[in-house]
Amino acid sequence: MNLPKIHSISKKICVALLGGFLLIFILLHASANMLVLRHDDGAWYSAFCHFMGTNYIVKVFEIILLGFIALHICFTAWLWITNRLARPVRYHQPGRSKTHPGSKLMMWTGILIFAFLVMHFCQFYFVKLGWVKGEYMVKVEKLQDEEMMQMMQMANQMNITPEELINQIESSASEYTDANGDAAETDEYIAGLRDKLSVMTLVQHAYEEGNFSEDRQWIRHLTYDDRQMLRRVMPESDPEPDFYFMVRQLFHNPVMVLLYLITFVALFLHMRHALPSAFQTLGLSNYKYGKAIDILGQIYAWVVCLMFVAVPILVYLGL
Ligand code: HEM
């Protein structure tokens, strides 16, 4: 196989730098997840996700992050292939290689984490991108619309439903256009009113079902179709995924709890080796500090993984 020739140490440095960035991300991600454990009906976690979903700097960071994950995987696979090509004849006796056992595990734990990420993205990230259906929420204040309010008031005064009001407007408008005007324009106007009616029905339904956040700032439990309708009728309302609810829902399922816990074990093994190994590759580890860096790697891996583990277990136990 003809792979481009880049010195093995250069590839290792790239893997170490990319891995270092991912180690920082993973600590931030685990810390943010702690907000799911607050019993505030998602007020803090939703505010955090809202910030993550709307801030442009975060969006750029997200693209860089996904790029780094892809590069980290590509460089590792490339390194693994070139290493194997460099030794086409395997050791006769297994265990003769001087490679650290943790480093041999890296490939397998890495594959497991990659498989997890595919599932994880389908559960959350792709919902945000609109590629997979989820549960959504929208800020109540964003649904306030002048024309809609007037329509509701008028229907109230006439003691009829908004739908009946639109039907009346439609019939008198068609009589008027038959005599004078442009039918297409009237149809467009009526269609606009009907769209507003769909939004009103959605709000009314939310009131009836009590589908609100505790602070009543958000309407929750919107379906994918609701979200599509709102995006079309009121693009500025910008409904977003209800990640707090989705995370809590997910961890009521014991299979999911187990799958996540298995991943955290793999992640722990991967990270425990990653930090000291990155330091060594970058030439920042020596006899004097080697042991300390090793311990630091272990502590880092324990802290991050325990934070991750806490969420599915405590949510599953209803705590
Ligand atoms: C208890 C465990 C976890 C929970 C509850 C969780 C939850 C979430 C949620 C809700 C999102 C979407 C956030 C958004 O896009 O605004 C997300 C995104 C993401 N998660 Fe996790 N996650 C967990 C564990 C992990 C682990 C172990 C990894 C890595 C191995 C990981 C990697 C990612 C990545 C790369 C993204 C996309 C980037 C981003 O949106 O920040 N997650 N996660």
Boltz pocket constraint, residues with backbone or C-beta under 6 A from the ligand:
constraints:
  - pocket:
      binder: B
      contacts: [[A, 26], [A, 29], [A, 33], [A, 49], [A, 52], [A, 53], [A, 62], [A, 65], [A, 113], [A, 117], [A, 120], [A, 124], [A, 125], [A, 128], [A, 243], [A, 247], [A, 260], [A, 263], [A, 267], [A, 307], [A, 308], [A, 309], [A, 311], [A, 312]]
      max_distance: 6.0
